[in-house]
Amino acid sequence: MDFEGIIFLLLVGLFIYVLYKMKQKSQLAYLESYRFNSAIGKKVQQKYPHLTDKQIELVIDGLRDYFYICNKAKRRMVSMPSQVVDIAWHEFILFTRAYKSFSSKALGRFLHHTPTEAMRSPTLAQNGIKRAWRLACERSNVNSATPSKLPLLFAIDSLLNIEDGFKYSLNCKDKSSQFYGDGFCAGHIGCASGCAGSSGSSSDSGGFFSGFGDSSGDSGGCGGGCGGS
């Protein structure tokens, strides 16, 4: 291939990349400004009647955070770390037309809700929850490797005293913690297992075209994880 051909391919690649970034920016802007139906919060409140209206707003913030990290995950699997946010997600899906339109505009695809599962053990996390951890930390401006606090999606079930929720602790070995000997060790999720990058795969290059496709080997986009069934 001659020099002009190489330049042409590079320009085409740059054009596609710019279009992709513009599309993602538009999706995230739509997501950030989206007003969720108030009936979603009321349904969550029916299941957890101890929650105040202000706390329900926090649940909706958590739902927005989850969709944000799904967008950032580039179609890779993202686990749901919160039981109460998972309930809100399920209720949103029941508004089928609104949910379909939202998924298309905020994510560029229909986001299916799949049966969820907890971490395999208090200290052993699958790829989906690792990815959720790193992207949620990024969303909350938390260092995922040395966190000083839990991002909202990992803290909310404890904050709101969700009886059947998932409880995370930065240090499960801390005897002063209310979750000592119980719950999940969020501090072990980070990159202790040798993973790299925000996608959750050590094989991701993070290079020029890192925003395209699914090179991680995970399939099917978001769903699954720690948020109930």
C-alpha positions as CSV (number, residue, x, y, z in Angstrom):
1,M,0.0,0.0,0.0
2,D,1.4,3.4,-1.0
3,F,1.7,6.4,1.4
4,E,-1.4,8.1,0.1
5,G,-3.4,4.9,0.8
6,I,-2.1,4.8,4.4
7,I,-3.0,8.4,4.9
8,F,-6.5,7.8,3.6
9,L,-7.1,4.9,5.9
10,L,-5.8,6.9,8.9
11,L,-8.2,9.8,8.0
12,V,-11.1,7.4,7.7
13,G,-10.2,5.9,11.1
14,L,-10.0,9.3,12.6
15,F,-13.4,10.3,11.1
16,I,-15.0,7.1,12.5
17,Y,-13.4,7.7,16.0
18,V,-14.6,11.3,16.1
19,L,-18.1,10.2,15.1
20,Y,-18.1,7.6,17.9
21,K,-17.0,10.1,20.5
22,M,-19.6,12.6,19.4
23,K,-22.3,9.9,19.6
24,Q,-21.2,8.9,23.1
25,K,-21.1,12.5,24.3
26,S,-24.6,13.0,23.0
27,Q,-25.8,9.7,24.7
28,L,-24.3,10.8,28.1
29,A,-25.8,14.2,27.8
30,Y,-29.2,12.7,27.3
31,L,-28.6,10.3,30.2
32,E,-27.6,13.0,32.6
33,S,-30.7,15.1,31.8
34,Y,-33.2,12.3,31.6
35,R,-36.1,12.5,34.1
36,F,-37.1,9.1,35.3
37,N,-40.8,8.4,35.8
38,S,-41.8,9.1,39.4
39,A,-43.7,5.9,39.5
40,I,-40.4,4.0,39.6
41,G,-39.5,5.5,42.9
42,K,-43.0,4.8,44.3
43,K,-42.6,1.2,43.4
44,V,-39.3,1.0,45.1
45,Q,-40.8,2.7,48.1
46,Q,-43.6,0.1,48.2
47,K,-40.9,-2.7,48.6
48,Y,-38.8,-0.7,51.0
49,P,-41.4,1.5,52.9
50,H,-38.8,2.8,55.3
51,L,-37.2,4.9,52.5
52,T,-37.9,8.6,52.5
53,D,-38.5,10.6,49.4
54,K,-35.0,12.0,49.6
55,Q,-33.6,8.5,49.8
56,I,-35.6,7.5,46.8
57,E,-33.9,10.3,44.9
58,L,-30.6,8.7,45.9
59,V,-31.8,5.4,44.4
60,I,-32.6,7.1,41.1
61,D,-29.1,8.7,41.2
62,G,-27.7,5.2,41.6
63,L,-29.8,4.0,38.6
64,R,-28.4,6.8,36.5
65,D,-24.9,5.9,37.6
66,Y,-25.5,2.3,36.5
67,F,-26.6,3.3,33.0
68,Y,-23.6,5.7,32.8
69,I,-21.1,2.9,33.5
70,C,-23.0,0.6,31.1
71,N,-22.4,3.2,28.4
72,K,-18.7,3.6,29.4
73,A,-18.3,-0.2,29.4
74,K,-18.6,-0.3,25.6
75,R,-21.0,-3.2,25.5
76,R,-19.0,-5.3,27.9
77,M,-20.7,-7.1,30.8
78,V,-21.3,-4.9,33.9
79,S,-22.6,-6.4,37.1
80,M,-25.3,-4.6,39.2
81,P,-23.8,-4.1,42.7
82,S,-26.9,-2.9,44.4
83,Q,-30.2,-4.6,45.3
84,V,-32.3,-1.5,45.7
85,V,-31.0,0.0,42.4
86,D,-31.7,-3.3,40.7
87,I,-35.3,-3.1,41.8
88,A,-35.5,0.4,40.3
89,W,-34.0,-0.9,37.1
90,H,-36.6,-3.7,36.9
91,E,-39.5,-1.3,37.5
92,F,-38.2,1.0,34.8
93,I,-38.2,-1.8,32.3
94,L,-41.9,-2.3,32.9
95,F,-42.5,1.0,31.2
96,T,-41.6,-0.8,28.0
97,R,-41.9,2.0,25.4
98,A,-40.1,4.5,27.5
99,Y,-37.4,2.0,28.5
100,K,-36.8,1.0,24.8
101,S,-36.5,4.7,23.8
102,F,-34.2,5.5,26.7
103,S,-31.9,2.5,26.0
104,S,-31.6,3.5,22.3
105,K,-30.8,7.2,23.1
106,A,-28.6,6.7,26.2
107,L,-26.8,3.5,25.2
108,G,-27.4,2.9,21.5
109,R,-28.9,-0.5,22.1
110,F,-31.6,-2.2,24.1
111,L,-30.2,-3.1,27.5
112,H,-31.6,-6.4,28.7
113,H,-32.1,-7.2,32.4
114,T,-30.6,-10.6,33.1
115,P,-30.7,-12.7,36.3
116,T,-28.1,-11.5,38.7
117,E,-25.6,-13.1,41.0
118,A,-23.4,-12.0,43.9
119,M,-19.7,-12.2,44.1
120,R,-18.5,-15.8,44.3
121,S,-17.1,-15.1,47.8
122,P,-16.5,-12.1,50.0
123,T,-13.1,-11.6,48.3
124,L,-13.5,-13.2,44.9
125,A,-15.1,-11.1,42.2
126,Q,-16.0,-12.0,38.6
127,N,-15.1,-9.7,35.7
128,G,-18.5,-8.0,35.7
129,I,-18.3,-6.7,39.2
130,K,-14.7,-5.7,38.8
131,R,-15.7,-3.7,35.8
132,A,-18.6,-2.2,37.7
133,W,-16.2,-1.3,40.5
134,R,-13.6,0.5,38.3
135,L,-16.2,2.4,36.3
136,A,-18.3,3.4,39.4
137,C,-15.1,4.6,41.0
138,E,-14.3,6.6,37.9
139,R,-17.8,8.1,38.0
140,S,-17.4,9.1,41.7
141,N,-13.7,10.3,41.3
142,V,-12.5,7.5,43.5
143,N,-9.1,5.8,43.1
144,S,-10.2,2.2,42.3
145,A,-6.9,0.7,43.5
146,T,-6.6,2.6,46.7
147,P,-10.2,3.9,47.5
148,S,-10.9,6.2,50.3
149,K,-14.6,5.6,50.1
150,L,-17.2,3.5,48.3
151,P,-18.8,4.8,45.1
152,L,-22.6,5.2,45.4
153,L,-23.5,1.9,43.7
154,F,-21.4,0.0,46.2
155,A,-22.5,2.0,49.2
156,I,-26.2,2.6,48.7
157,D,-27.6,-0.7,50.1
158,S,-25.8,-0.1,53.4
159,L,-26.6,3.6,53.4
160,L,-30.3,2.9,53.1
161,N,-30.4,-0.1,55.3
162,I,-31.6,-2.4,52.6
163,E,-32.3,-5.6,54.5
164,D,-31.7,-7.9,51.6
165,G,-29.1,-5.7,50.0
166,F,-25.4,-6.3,49.3
167,K,-23.0,-4.8,51.8
168,Y,-19.5,-3.8,50.8
169,S,-16.6,-2.7,53.0
170,L,-13.3,-1.1,52.0
171,N,-11.5,-3.4,54.5
172,C,-13.3,-6.6,55.6
173,K,-10.4,-7.3,58.0
174,D,-11.2,-4.2,60.0
175,K,-12.7,-5.4,63.2
176,S,-14.2,-2.0,63.9
177,S,-16.3,-2.3,60.7
178,Q,-19.9,-3.2,61.0
179,F,-19.3,-5.7,58.2
180,Y,-16.4,-7.5,59.8
181,G,-16.8,-11.2,59.0
182,D,-19.8,-10.4,56.7
183,G,-20.5,-8.7,53.4
184,F,-18.1,-8.3,50.5
185,C,-14.7,-6.8,50.5
186,A,-14.8,-4.0,47.9
187,G,-11.2,-3.3,48.6
188,H,-10.3,-6.6,47.0
189,I,-12.2,-5.9,43.8
190,G,-9.9,-3.3,42.3
191,C,-6.8,-4.5,40.3
192,A,-5.5,-7.0,42.8
193,S,-6.2,-9.8,40.4
194,G,-4.0,-8.3,37.7
195,C,-6.7,-6.8,35.6
196,A,-6.0,-3.5,33.8
197,G,-7.9,-0.6,32.4
198,S,-11.5,0.5,32.9
199,S,-12.9,-2.3,30.7
200,G,-11.9,-5.1,33.0
201,S,-9.7,-7.0,30.6
202,S,-6.0,-7.1,30.7
203,S,-6.0,-7.7,26.9
204,D,-7.5,-4.3,26.1
205,S,-5.0,-2.1,24.4
206,G,-6.4,1.2,25.5
207,G,-5.1,2.5,22.1
208,F,-6.6,4.7,19.4
209,F,-9.5,2.4,18.6
210,S,-10.2,1.2,22.2
211,G,-13.8,2.6,22.0
212,F,-14.9,0.1,19.4
213,G,-16.1,-3.5,19.6
214,D,-15.7,-5.9,22.4
215,S,-12.2,-7.2,22.7
216,S,-12.6,-8.4,26.3
217,G,-14.1,-11.7,25.6
218,D,-17.2,-10.9,27.7
219,S,-20.5,-11.0,25.9
220,G,-23.8,-9.4,25.8
221,G,-23.5,-6.0,27.4
222,C,-24.7,-5.1,30.9
223,G,-26.7,-7.2,33.3
224,G,-26.0,-9.9,35.8
225,G,-24.2,-9.5,39.0
226,C,-25.0,-8.6,42.6
227,G,-28.4,-7.0,42.4
228,G,-31.0,-9.7,43.0
229,S,-32.9,-11.6,40.4
